């Protein structure tokens, strides 16, 4: 699980040009600020679930939504390698943003 204060994320984006694109894919960085913060929280939660301390390629995990608005990850590179090493067969993701806080829950199944 991870949370991200939307206003704090927005301030970081204002303060450091390119901040969002460092952590988010182009598609994710083009979303509204509350959705960007939720995706940042999702990647932090995924890193925790996969016990990644260093070396996560932030662009190797992209949050997408299906036609019903359900979020999921598309993983590749370093993230896919770590998931495979742990025997992860399925990754579940839930996102929410309300009252200025973006929240993400990640469950990895083996």
Protein Blocks (a to p, Z undefined) as FASTA:
>chain_A
ZZddfklmmmmmmmmghklmmmpcfklmmpcfklmmmmmmmmmmmmmmnopabhpafklp
ccdddfkopacdddehjlmmmmmmnopabdcdddddeehiacddddddZZ
